[in-house]
Amino acid sequence: MAGQDRETATDAGPERTEDGHHMIIDGRRWRATDPSIPEGFRQELVDELMAARRAVKASEDDARRRVQDAKTALGERGVPWWEDRAGEAFDERIASVIRALTRKRSGSSICPSDVARTLGGESWRTLMPEVRRVAADLADRAEIVVTQKGEPVSIREARGPVRIIRGPGL
Protein backbone atom coordinates (compact mmCIF):
# COMPACT_ATOMS: atom_id res chain seq x y z
CA MET A 1 0.00 0.00 0.00
CA ALA A 2 2.81 2.42 0.86
CA GLY A 3 4.30 1.80 -2.59
CA GLN A 4 0.98 2.76 -4.22
CA ASP A 5 0.87 6.00 -2.19
CA ARG A 6 4.36 6.93 -3.34
CA GLU A 7 3.45 6.11 -6.93
CA THR A 8 0.34 8.32 -6.75
CA ALA A 9 2.34 11.19 -5.25
CA THR A 10 4.92 10.86 -8.04
CA ASP A 11 2.22 10.85 -10.73
CA ALA A 12 0.85 14.12 -9.35
CA GLY A 13 4.06 15.91 -10.37
CA PRO A 14 5.84 18.64 -8.47
CA GLU A 15 4.16 20.74 -5.84
CA ARG A 16 2.31 23.74 -7.26
CA THR A 17 1.37 27.13 -5.86
CA GLU A 18 -2.26 27.52 -4.91
CA ASP A 19 -3.09 29.40 -8.12
CA GLY A 20 -1.30 26.75 -10.26
CA HIS A 21 0.92 29.31 -11.96
CA HIS A 22 4.19 28.01 -10.49
CA MET A 23 5.81 24.72 -9.49
CA ILE A 24 7.90 24.39 -6.35
CA ILE A 25 11.07 22.36 -6.91
CA ASP A 26 13.72 22.14 -4.19
CA GLY A 27 12.17 25.18 -2.52
CA ARG A 28 12.33 27.36 -5.67
CA ARG A 29 9.38 28.66 -7.67
CA TRP A 30 9.41 27.97 -11.42
CA ARG A 31 6.73 29.12 -13.82
CA ALA A 32 4.52 26.23 -14.89
CA THR A 33 3.81 25.37 -18.51
CA ASP A 34 0.61 26.88 -19.91
CA PRO A 35 -2.03 24.21 -19.19
CA SER A 36 -4.17 25.29 -22.16
CA ILE A 37 -1.61 24.01 -24.71
CA PRO A 38 -3.06 20.86 -26.31
CA GLU A 39 -1.06 17.76 -25.42
CA GLY A 40 0.28 17.05 -28.92
CA PHE A 41 1.64 20.57 -29.36
CA ARG A 42 2.95 20.64 -25.78
CA GLN A 43 4.90 17.44 -26.45
CA GLU A 44 6.39 18.87 -29.66
CA LEU A 45 7.54 21.97 -27.77
CA VAL A 46 9.00 19.87 -24.94
CA ASP A 47 10.83 17.73 -27.51
CA GLU A 48 12.26 20.88 -29.12
CA LEU A 49 13.27 22.17 -25.66
CA MET A 50 15.11 18.93 -24.87
CA ALA A 51 16.86 18.99 -28.27
CA ALA A 52 17.83 22.62 -27.67
CA ARG A 53 19.24 21.79 -24.24
CA ARG A 54 21.33 19.02 -25.81
CA ALA A 55 22.51 21.60 -28.37
CA VAL A 56 23.58 23.92 -25.52
CA LYS A 57 25.63 21.09 -24.05
CA ALA A 58 27.21 20.52 -27.49
CA SER A 59 27.94 24.28 -27.77
CA GLU A 60 25.93 24.73 -30.98
CA ASP A 61 25.61 28.30 -32.24
CA ASP A 62 21.86 28.99 -31.90
CA ALA A 63 21.21 26.64 -28.97
CA ARG A 64 20.40 29.26 -26.31
CA ARG A 65 18.00 31.03 -28.68
CA ARG A 66 16.29 27.69 -29.27
CA VAL A 67 15.90 27.12 -25.52
CA GLN A 68 14.50 30.65 -25.11
CA ASP A 69 12.00 30.11 -27.93
CA ALA A 70 10.83 26.74 -26.62
CA LYS A 71 10.42 27.97 -23.04
CA THR A 72 8.61 31.12 -24.21
CA ALA A 73 6.34 29.01 -26.44
CA LEU A 74 5.51 26.79 -23.47
CA GLY A 75 4.64 29.88 -21.42
CA GLU A 76 7.51 29.34 -19.00
CA ARG A 77 9.20 32.63 -19.97
CA GLY A 78 8.03 35.93 -21.40
CA VAL A 79 4.51 37.20 -20.84
CA PRO A 80 2.76 35.10 -18.15
CA TRP A 81 0.20 32.80 -19.77
CA TRP A 82 -2.47 33.74 -17.23
CA GLU A 83 -2.33 37.46 -18.09
CA ASP A 84 -3.87 39.40 -20.99
CA ARG A 85 -2.85 37.97 -24.36
CA ALA A 86 -2.09 41.14 -26.28
CA GLY A 87 0.69 43.52 -27.21
CA GLU A 88 4.34 43.08 -28.11
CA ALA A 89 4.99 40.55 -25.36
CA PHE A 90 2.29 38.23 -26.69
CA ASP A 91 3.55 38.79 -30.25
CA GLU A 92 6.91 37.47 -29.06
CA ARG A 93 5.22 34.34 -27.70
CA ILE A 94 3.51 33.83 -31.08
CA ALA A 95 6.89 34.25 -32.83
CA SER A 96 8.49 31.79 -30.40
CA VAL A 97 5.84 29.17 -31.13
CA ILE A 98 6.35 29.63 -34.88
CA ARG A 99 10.14 29.33 -34.56
CA ALA A 100 10.01 26.35 -32.17
CA LEU A 101 7.50 24.38 -34.24
CA THR A 102 9.29 25.06 -37.54
CA ARG A 103 12.56 23.89 -35.95
CA LYS A 104 10.89 20.77 -34.53
CA ARG A 105 9.33 19.95 -37.90
CA SER A 106 12.37 21.00 -39.90
CA GLY A 107 11.64 18.42 -42.61
CA SER A 108 8.08 19.62 -43.12
CA SER A 109 5.87 22.66 -42.65
CA ILE A 110 3.44 23.98 -40.09
CA CYS A 111 0.04 25.55 -40.54
CA PRO A 112 -0.66 28.95 -38.96
CA SER A 113 -3.60 27.27 -37.23
CA ASP A 114 -1.11 24.98 -35.39
CA VAL A 115 0.32 28.11 -33.79
CA ALA A 116 -3.13 29.48 -32.96
CA ARG A 117 -4.22 26.13 -31.49
CA THR A 118 -1.06 25.97 -29.36
CA LEU A 119 -1.80 29.38 -27.88
CA GLY A 120 -5.56 29.63 -27.98
CA GLY A 121 -6.98 26.25 -27.06
CA GLU A 122 -10.70 26.20 -27.80
CA SER A 123 -10.78 29.82 -28.99
CA TRP A 124 -7.83 29.46 -31.40
CA ARG A 125 -9.67 30.99 -34.38
CA THR A 126 -9.67 34.43 -32.76
CA LEU A 127 -5.85 34.39 -32.78
CA MET A 128 -5.47 33.75 -36.53
CA PRO A 129 -5.12 37.44 -37.55
CA GLU A 130 -2.36 37.94 -34.94
CA VAL A 131 -0.57 34.75 -36.02
CA ARG A 132 -0.66 35.81 -39.68
CA ARG A 133 0.60 39.31 -38.77
CA VAL A 134 3.52 37.97 -36.71
CA ALA A 135 4.30 35.40 -39.42
CA ALA A 136 4.47 38.23 -41.97
CA ASP A 137 7.03 40.03 -39.79
CA LEU A 138 9.11 36.83 -39.44
CA ALA A 139 8.93 36.30 -43.20
CA ASP A 140 10.19 39.87 -43.74
CA ARG A 141 13.25 38.92 -41.65
CA ALA A 142 13.71 35.62 -43.59
CA GLU A 143 13.20 33.58 -40.41
CA ILE A 144 10.36 31.72 -42.13
CA VAL A 145 9.03 31.22 -45.64
CA VAL A 146 5.29 31.18 -46.24
CA THR A 147 4.14 28.89 -49.04
CA GLN A 148 0.92 28.14 -50.83
CA LYS A 149 0.74 25.05 -53.04
CA GLY A 150 4.49 24.69 -52.53
CA GLU A 151 5.37 28.15 -53.84
CA PRO A 152 6.59 31.08 -51.70
CA VAL A 153 3.93 33.76 -51.19
CA SER A 154 3.36 36.87 -49.14
CA ILE A 155 1.12 35.97 -46.22
CA ARG A 156 -0.22 39.52 -46.31
CA GLU A 157 -1.63 38.95 -49.80
CA ALA A 158 -2.34 35.20 -49.82
CA ARG A 159 -5.93 34.07 -49.60
CA GLY A 160 -6.74 30.59 -48.38
CA PRO A 161 -4.54 28.03 -46.66
CA VAL A 162 -0.80 28.62 -46.38
CA ARG A 163 2.07 26.67 -44.84
CA ILE A 164 5.15 27.89 -42.96
CA ILE A 165 8.67 26.47 -43.26
CA ARG A 166 12.01 27.49 -41.76
CA GLY A 167 13.66 30.32 -43.55
CA PRO A 168 17.34 30.88 -44.28
CA GLY A 169 17.57 33.41 -41.42
CA LEU A 170 16.50 30.95 -38.71
Backbone as numpy.savetxt, mean C-alpha at the origin, in Angstrom:
# Nx Ny Nz CAx CAy CAz Cx Cy Cz
-4.83 -28.46 28.48 -5.65 -27.26 28.48 -4.79 -25.99 28.48
-3.72 -26.00 29.29 -2.84 -24.84 29.34 -2.22 -24.57 27.98
-1.90 -25.62 27.23 -1.35 -25.46 25.89 -2.35 -24.78 24.96
-3.63 -25.12 25.09 -4.67 -24.50 24.26 -4.79 -23.02 24.59
-4.70 -22.67 25.89 -4.78 -21.26 26.30 -3.64 -20.45 25.68
-2.43 -21.01 25.74 -1.29 -20.33 25.14 -1.47 -20.18 23.64
-1.99 -21.20 22.99 -2.20 -21.15 21.55 -3.22 -20.07 21.19
-4.30 -19.96 21.97 -5.31 -18.94 21.73 -4.73 -17.54 21.93
-3.92 -17.38 22.97 -3.31 -16.07 23.23 -2.36 -15.69 22.09
-1.63 -16.67 21.55 -0.72 -16.41 20.45 -1.50 -16.02 19.20
-2.61 -16.70 18.93 -3.43 -16.41 17.75 -4.01 -15.01 17.79
-4.21 -14.47 18.99 -4.80 -13.14 19.13 -3.86 -12.05 18.66
-2.56 -12.35 18.55 -1.59 -11.35 18.12 -1.12 -10.50 19.27
-0.35 -9.47 18.94 0.19 -8.62 20.01 -0.90 -7.81 20.70
-0.58 -7.37 21.89 -1.49 -6.52 22.64 -1.75 -5.24 21.85
-2.97 -4.75 21.94 -3.34 -3.52 21.23 -3.82 -2.47 22.22
-3.71 -1.21 21.80 -4.28 -0.13 22.62 -5.79 -0.27 22.56
-6.46 0.37 23.48 -7.91 0.25 23.57 -8.62 0.66 22.28
-8.10 1.69 21.59 -8.74 2.14 20.36 -8.34 1.30 19.14
-7.37 0.37 19.31 -6.95 -0.51 18.22 -6.00 0.11 17.23
-5.61 1.35 17.47 -4.73 2.05 16.53 -3.27 1.64 16.64
-2.86 1.10 17.78 -1.46 0.75 18.00 -1.35 -0.64 18.61
-0.19 -1.28 18.35 0.16 -2.54 18.99 1.21 -2.23 20.04
1.25 -3.02 21.09 2.25 -2.87 22.13 3.18 -4.09 22.03
4.43 -3.82 21.69 5.42 -4.90 21.57 6.63 -4.52 22.41
6.96 -5.38 23.36 8.07 -5.12 24.29 7.96 -3.73 24.92
6.74 -3.35 25.28 6.52 -2.08 25.96 6.49 -0.86 25.06
6.69 -1.03 23.75 6.68 0.10 22.81 5.42 0.07 21.97
4.91 1.27 21.67 3.73 1.40 20.81 4.17 1.48 19.35
3.51 0.69 18.50 3.76 0.71 17.07 2.41 0.85 16.38
2.34 1.68 15.36 1.08 1.86 14.66 0.66 0.55 13.99
-0.60 0.20 14.18 -1.13 -1.03 13.59 -1.44 -0.82 12.12
-1.44 -1.91 11.38 -1.84 -1.89 9.97 -3.31 -1.51 9.86
-3.66 -0.78 8.83 -5.04 -0.38 8.57 -5.90 -1.63 8.43
-6.86 -1.83 9.34 -7.67 -3.05 9.29 -8.67 -3.08 8.13
-8.86 -1.97 7.44 -9.82 -1.97 6.33 -9.21 -2.47 5.02
-7.89 -2.73 4.99 -7.26 -3.25 3.78 -7.72 -4.69 3.58
-8.29 -5.01 2.42 -8.71 -6.40 2.17 -7.52 -7.35 2.27
-7.77 -8.55 2.75 -6.71 -9.50 3.06 -5.75 -9.75 1.90
-6.24 -9.95 0.70 -5.37 -10.21 -0.44 -4.39 -9.09 -0.70
-4.87 -7.85 -0.67 -4.01 -6.69 -0.88 -3.06 -6.50 0.30
-3.56 -6.73 1.51 -2.69 -6.62 2.70 -1.53 -7.59 2.58
-1.81 -8.82 2.15 -0.75 -9.82 2.04 0.27 -9.42 0.97
-0.19 -8.86 -0.15 0.75 -8.39 -1.18 1.66 -7.30 -0.63
1.09 -6.38 0.14 1.89 -5.29 0.71 2.87 -5.82 1.75
2.45 -6.78 2.56 3.35 -7.39 3.54 4.47 -8.13 2.82
4.15 -8.84 1.75 5.18 -9.53 0.97 6.19 -8.54 0.40
5.71 -7.41 -0.11 6.61 -6.38 -0.63 7.46 -5.80 0.49
6.87 -5.60 1.68 7.62 -5.09 2.82 8.74 -6.06 3.20
8.44 -7.34 3.26 9.46 -8.33 3.62 10.57 -8.37 2.56
10.20 -8.29 1.28 11.21 -8.27 0.21 12.07 -7.01 0.33
11.44 -5.89 0.66 12.18 -4.64 0.81 13.13 -4.70 2.00
12.71 -5.33 3.08 13.59 -5.47 4.24 14.79 -6.36 3.91
14.56 -7.42 3.11 15.69 -8.24 2.67 16.62 -7.42 1.79
16.04 -6.53 0.98 16.86 -5.66 0.11 17.69 -4.69 0.94
17.16 -4.21 2.06 17.94 -3.34 2.96 19.14 -4.12 3.49
18.89 -5.34 3.91 19.99 -6.17 4.43 21.05 -6.42 3.37
20.63 -6.51 2.10 21.57 -6.74 0.99 22.14 -5.43 0.46
21.80 -4.31 1.09 22.29 -2.98 0.72 21.94 -2.58 -0.72
20.74 -2.94 -1.16 20.28 -2.53 -2.50 19.94 -1.05 -2.49
20.09 -0.42 -3.64 19.96 1.04 -3.76 18.65 1.62 -3.25
17.51 1.13 -3.74 16.21 1.73 -3.41 15.50 1.04 -2.26
16.20 0.22 -1.49 15.56 -0.62 -0.48 14.81 0.18 0.59
15.41 1.22 1.10 14.75 1.99 2.17 13.50 2.70 1.64
13.54 3.16 0.42 12.35 3.77 -0.20 11.24 2.74 -0.32
11.62 1.51 -0.68 10.64 0.43 -0.79 9.99 0.13 0.56
10.80 0.09 1.62 10.25 -0.14 2.96 9.29 0.99 3.32
9.71 2.23 3.08 8.85 3.39 3.38 7.52 3.28 2.63
7.58 2.97 1.33 6.35 2.85 0.55 5.44 1.75 1.09
6.01 0.59 1.38 5.18 -0.52 1.87 4.55 -0.20 3.22
5.32 0.39 4.13 4.77 0.71 5.45 3.73 1.83 5.35
3.95 2.79 4.47 2.96 3.86 4.27 1.69 3.28 3.65
1.85 2.39 2.68 0.69 1.75 2.04 -0.13 0.95 3.05
0.55 0.30 3.98 -0.14 -0.47 5.02 -0.78 0.41 6.09
-0.46 1.71 6.06 -1.01 2.62 7.06 -0.17 2.71 8.31
1.01 2.09 8.31 1.87 2.08 9.49 2.74 3.33 9.59
2.83 4.10 8.51 3.55 5.37 8.51 2.69 6.37 7.74
3.11 7.63 7.81 2.38 8.67 7.09 1.11 9.06 7.82
0.13 9.50 7.05 -1.14 9.94 7.64 -1.80 8.75 8.37
-2.22 8.93 9.62 -2.89 7.84 10.33 -4.16 7.40 9.60
-4.33 6.08 9.48 -5.45 5.54 8.71 -6.80 5.85 9.34
-6.85 6.20 10.59 -8.12 6.48 11.25 -8.52 7.95 11.14
-7.67 8.78 10.56 -7.98 10.20 10.39 -8.57 10.47 9.01
-8.93 11.73 8.76 -9.52 12.14 7.49 -8.64 11.74 6.32
-9.23 11.17 5.30 -8.50 10.71 4.12 -8.57 11.77 3.03
-7.76 12.80 3.19 -7.74 13.88 2.20 -6.41 14.60 2.28
-6.14 15.41 1.27 -4.96 16.26 1.27 -3.70 15.57 0.79
-2.60 16.30 0.87 -1.31 15.82 0.37 -0.85 14.55 1.08
-1.10 14.46 2.37 -0.66 13.29 3.12 -1.36 12.03 2.63
-2.65 12.13 2.32 -3.36 10.97 1.79 -2.93 10.68 0.36
-2.63 11.73 -0.41 -2.10 11.53 -1.77 -0.81 10.71 -1.71
0.02 10.97 -0.71 1.26 10.21 -0.58 0.97 8.75 -0.26
-0.07 8.48 0.51 -0.42 7.08 0.78 -0.90 6.41 -0.51
-1.69 7.11 -1.32 -2.13 6.57 -2.60 -0.91 6.25 -3.46
0.03 7.19 -3.54 1.24 6.99 -4.35 2.04 5.79 -3.81
2.11 5.65 -2.51 2.84 4.53 -1.91 2.21 3.20 -2.27
0.88 3.15 -2.26 0.19 1.91 -2.65 0.48 1.59 -4.11
0.42 2.59 -4.98 0.70 2.37 -6.40 2.12 1.84 -6.57
3.10 2.50 -5.94 4.49 2.07 -6.08 4.71 0.67 -5.50
4.15 0.39 -4.32 4.36 -0.91 -3.68 3.72 -2.03 -4.50
2.50 -1.82 -4.98 1.85 -2.88 -5.76 2.52 -3.09 -7.12
2.97 -2.01 -7.77 3.64 -2.20 -9.06 5.00 -2.89 -8.86
5.66 -2.64 -7.74 6.91 -3.37 -7.47 6.62 -4.84 -7.20
5.59 -5.10 -6.40 5.24 -6.49 -6.05 4.86 -7.27 -7.30
4.12 -6.64 -8.19 3.68 -7.31 -9.42 4.54 -6.88 -10.60
5.83 -6.82 -10.41 6.72 -6.26 -11.42 6.58 -6.92 -12.79
6.16 -8.17 -12.85 5.99 -8.84 -14.13 4.65 -8.60 -14.78
3.76 -7.90 -14.08 2.44 -7.64 -14.64 2.00 -6.23 -14.26
0.73 -5.94 -14.42 0.22 -4.60 -14.16 -0.79 -4.62 -13.03
-1.14 -3.42 -12.59 -2.21 -3.28 -11.60 -3.30 -2.43 -12.21
-4.47 -2.53 -11.66 -5.60 -1.71 -12.06 -5.74 -0.57 -11.04
-6.09 0.62 -11.46 -6.31 1.69 -10.48 -7.32 1.29 -9.40
-8.27 0.43 -9.75 -9.25 0.01 -8.74 -8.60 -0.85 -7.65
-7.47 -1.54 -7.96 -6.75 -2.28 -6.91 -6.28 -1.32 -5.82
-5.80 -0.17 -6.25 -5.32 0.84 -5.30 -6.50 1.37 -4.48
-7.59 1.70 -5.17 -8.78 2.22 -4.47 -9.34 1.19 -3.50
-9.37 -0.07 -3.89 -9.87 -1.13 -3.01 -8.96 -1.30 -1.79
-7.66 -1.18 -1.99 -6.71 -1.30 -0.88 -6.98 -0.21 0.16
-7.27 0.98 -0.31 -7.45 2.12 0.60 -8.88 2.35 1.05
-9.84 1.97 0.23 -11.21 2.37 0.50 -12.17 1.31 0.98
-11.73 0.05 0.99 -12.63 -1.01 1.43 -13.92 -1.01 0.62
-15.02 -1.02 1.31 -16.34 -1.06 0.68 -16.65 0.17 -0.16
-16.12 1.32 0.22 -16.43 2.56 -0.50 -15.30 2.95 -1.47
-14.64 1.96 -2.07 -13.48 2.20 -2.92 -13.80 3.06 -4.13
-15.00 2.98 -4.67 -15.32 3.73 -5.90 -15.18 5.24 -5.72
-15.43 5.72 -4.52 -15.32 7.17 -4.28 -13.88 7.66 -4.37
-12.91 6.75 -4.25 -11.50 7.13 -4.30 -10.92 7.12 -5.72
-11.66 6.63 -6.69 -11.12 6.49 -8.05 -10.61 7.81 -8.64
-11.32 8.94 -8.50 -10.77 10.18 -9.06 -9.42 10.56 -8.44
-9.28 10.36 -7.12 -8.01 10.68 -6.46 -6.90 9.74 -6.93
-7.22 8.45 -7.08 -6.22 7.49 -7.54 -5.75 7.85 -8.94
-6.68 8.18 -9.82 -6.30 8.55 -11.19 -5.47 9.84 -11.20
-5.80 10.80 -10.35 -5.04 12.05 -10.29 -3.62 11.80 -9.82
-3.46 11.01 -8.75 -2.13 10.71 -8.23 -1.35 9.87 -9.25
-2.01 8.94 -9.91 -1.35 8.14 -10.94 -0.85 9.03 -12.07
-1.61 10.04 -12.44 -1.18 10.97 -13.49 0.10 11.69 -13.07
0.18 12.10 -11.81 1.39 12.77 -11.31 2.58 11.81 -11.33
2.37 10.55 -10.93 3.46 9.57 -10.95 3.89 9.28 -12.39
2.95 9.26 -13.31 3.28 9.04 -14.72 4.10 10.21 -15.26
3.77 11.43 -14.84 4.55 12.61 -15.26 6.01 12.50 -14.82
6.24 11.83 -13.69 7.60 11.66 -13.16 8.24 10.35 -13.63
7.58 9.63 -14.54 8.06 8.36 -15.11 8.21 7.26 -14.07
7.51 7.39 -12.92 7.55 6.32 -11.93 6.66 5.16 -12.36
5.62 5.48 -13.12 4.71 4.46 -13.65 4.42 4.77 -15.11
3.88 3.77 -15.80 3.38 3.96 -17.15 1.94 3.47 -17.15
1.05 4.29 -17.67 -0.36 3.92 -17.75 -0.60 3.39 -19.16
-1.25 2.23 -19.25 -1.51 1.63 -20.55 -3.00 1.35 -20.73
-3.37 1.28 -21.98 -4.73 0.88 -22.35 -4.58 -0.01 -23.58
-5.08 -1.23 -23.49 -4.91 -2.21 -24.56 -3.44 -2.40 -24.90
-2.58 -2.33 -23.88 -1.16 -2.57 -24.05 -0.34 -1.40 -24.55
-0.98 -0.29 -24.84 -0.28 0.89 -25.36 -0.25 2.00 -24.31
0.88 2.71 -24.17 0.94 3.82 -23.22 -0.07 4.92 -23.57
-0.74 5.43 -22.53 -1.72 6.50 -22.70 -1.58 7.49 -21.56
-2.19 8.64 -21.74 -2.28 9.61 -20.65 -3.53 9.27 -19.85
-3.37 9.05 -18.58 -4.53 8.71 -17.74 -5.50 9.88 -17.63
-5.00 11.08 -17.86 -5.87 12.26 -17.82 -6.85 12.26 -19.00
-6.45 11.67 -20.11 -7.28 11.69 -21.31 -7.96 10.36 -21.60
-7.45 9.27 -21.04 -7.99 7.94 -21.34 -9.39 7.77 -20.77
-10.23 7.17 -21.56 -11.58 6.81 -21.12 -11.64 5.29 -21.05
-12.28 4.78 -20.04 -12.39 3.33 -19.90 -11.26 2.76 -19.06
-11.16 1.43 -19.04 -10.19 0.77 -18.18 -8.75 1.00 -18.63
-7.88 1.21 -17.65 -6.45 1.36 -17.89 -5.71 0.43 -16.93
-4.45 0.21 -17.21 -3.58 -0.59 -16.35 -2.35 0.25 -16.02
-1.69 -0.09 -14.94 -0.50 0.63 -14.48 0.65 -0.35 -14.35
1.81 0.01 -14.93 3.02 -0.79 -14.78 4.14 0.10 -14.24
5.19 -0.52 -13.75 6.36 0.23 -13.27 6.96 1.03 -14.40
7.36 2.22 -14.08 8.01 3.06 -15.07 9.52 3.02 -14.93
10.22 3.63 -15.85 11.69 3.62 -15.79 12.24 4.41 -14.61
11.46 5.33 -14.06 11.93 6.15 -12.94 11.67 5.53 -11.58
11.17 4.31 -11.52 10.85 3.69 -10.23 11.88 2.67 -9.89
